[in-house]
Amino acid sequence: MLVTITSRHEEVAVALRERAELLVERLAKLAHRPSHAQVEFDLDHRRPTAEIRLHVARGVVHVATAEADDHRTALDRAAAKLRRQLDKKPAARQRRAGPRKEE
């Protein structure tokens, strides 16, 4: 799976990039057929933010954004949000089989 890590308005440390890749790989194990992911670090009004976008089968994109005092904490919060999204099983995705027709 391809993981793209970008930063805006600031350089991101190598250790943080490695942590982002590790977290995305863990989250990808929970997703249904992940294709690629994007992690973006930004300074939004001097407040570090992290956004994770995980693209899965059938064009579904899971997005989680978080702010914190530093980029590592923002990344962890965004990963927790994304994990909650992946843990949910919406009723629309569950197959509803009606009574079988007998011939």
Order of alpha helices (4+ residues) and beta strands (2+ residues): beta-alpha-beta-beta-beta-alpha
